[in-house]
Amino acid sequence: MVMSNLKSIDKEENWGIGTKCIQSGYRPGIGEARVLPIYQSTTYKYEDLDQVERLFSLQESGNKYSRTGNPTLNALEAKVAALEGGVGALTTASGQAAVFLAISTIVQAGDHIVASNAIYGGTYTLLDVRLRKLGIETTFVDPEAPIEELRKAFKPNTKIVYGETLGNPALGILDFDKFSALAKEFDVPFLVDNTLATPFLSKPIKHGADIVIHSGTKYMDGHAVALGGIIVDGGTYNWANGKFPDFVEPDEQYANTSYTGKFGNKAFITKARAQYLRDYGPVLSPINAFLINLGLESLHLRVPRHSDNALKLAKFLQNNEAVNWVNYPGLEDNKNHERVKKYFDYDGASGVLTFGLKGGRQAIKTFFASLKVAALVVHVGDARTSVLHPATSTHSQMSPEDRLKAGIPEDMIRVSVGIEDADDIIADFEQAIAKAVNVGETEQIAG
Ligand SMILES: *Cc1c(COP(=O)(O)O)cnc(C)c1O
């Protein structure tokens, strides 16, 4: 009898990513619902006054009120923590709320952040405008600058170093070794937004991140139906190093509990829930937690398919004469391909690619109007192929010069390649590009 497989299957941490996607988080007992139930309840019944007292002083963990915990949300949190290899997680109403909550749990007025400039536009504005108004300064750095250059951005009051695994729309992959070395050198927590890569492609904690942030709205949901965010605590950072007194000193509102003292390597995620989710209130709804959890059940099938389809479309576009350039890190000749090999668990780079179409604005307009399978949508990660022209939408507030500096030329089209048949996606692009080329040529003759 061969027992070796039986032994390892007992432990959830030994499961493969597909088993975790489907079964981690919610583990029903006999006679209980096989599928994660939607606990559509704001309140919970208590045993007696003593239990209420224990719950409200953090001496006992449990659900008090759905703003700080709900069984459907808890199951999703446990699943994503398992997928990322963290010690705990916290869901929020949106990805944007997850970024804000993770940062506010760590910094206060007078503190400083070093952030990659190749990050999601919403996060850039949060750091550059909103947090500055609250007295929190951010220095943005070019993530490709040499380490000697990046060191200069750090100050005595720096409390966070921040980056994204796979940036959008520039599609650069973070140099984890360099950023985690800086985080260690300056002894600050390393926060990584892993939204586009998902834990299927890359697990930042393995590469030195302390905290991982997700917009669950993109590939986790995967069907464009629910907004949500998730913060995962790697349990790796030592908050008791003297820089973060709020983590160590007694919290008077919770019977003088010290987060590091009582919760050890879960100090961060406990503090985020007990203080910031409670007081700011951006809680995920149970139905959205259910939908994101349902999406996660096929993450390990969808992300490779998105990636394979994107690679096929990228190769087709590379060989099309009407295309100026193609950027997809999954392409062997892409400047980020080495990092796919180094930091990604799969030879692919999500469904997101960009390309430049010849022929000017009119050709681009005709291209968009001619698509039959893909649709013009401001979204990524959907099962359906989505396309966008950043210069007239997400980045239209910038001047053409600033856009170019941010790596967004006028001819750029962003594609979030879906999981339809690759042949159909390619045929759709082929016919739409052919129509665009005709218009572009007519325009040139007329001009
Ligand atoms: C979309 C996105 C966010 C914000 O998430 P929402 O769920 O839309 O609030 C944050 N980071 C990245 C990388 C994203 O793509």
The ligand as a MOL file (V3000), in Angstrom:
LIG
                    3D

  0  0  0     0  0            999 V3000
M  V30 BEGIN CTAB
M  V30 COUNTS 15 15 0 0 0
M  V30 BEGIN ATOM
M  V30 1 C -8.4650 47.9340 -10.1850 0
M  V30 2 C -7.2560 48.0030 -9.4000 0
M  V30 3 C -7.2480 48.5620 -8.1150 0
M  V30 4 C -8.4790 49.1380 -7.4900 0
M  V30 5 O -9.4550 48.1560 -7.3130 0
M  V30 6 P -11.0260 48.4310 -7.2930 0
M  V30 7 O -11.5910 47.1050 -6.9310 0
M  V30 8 O -11.4320 48.9250 -8.6400 0
M  V30 9 O -11.2680 49.4630 -6.2380 0
M  V30 10 C -6.0560 48.5660 -7.4180 0
M  V30 11 N -4.9220 48.0860 -7.9520 0
M  V30 12 C -4.8950 47.5520 -9.1940 0
M  V30 13 C -3.6130 47.0330 -9.7310 0
M  V30 14 C -6.0500 47.4830 -9.9480 0
M  V30 15 O -6.0110 46.9610 -11.1790 0
M  V30 END ATOM
M  V30 BEGIN BOND
M  V30 1 1 1 2
M  V30 2 1 2 3
M  V30 3 2 2 14
M  V30 4 1 3 4
M  V30 5 2 3 10
M  V30 6 1 4 5
M  V30 7 1 5 6
M  V30 8 2 6 7
M  V30 9 1 6 8
M  V30 10 1 6 9
M  V30 11 1 10 11
M  V30 12 2 11 12
M  V30 13 1 12 13
M  V30 14 1 12 14
M  V30 15 1 14 15
M  V30 END BOND
M  V30 END CTAB
M  END
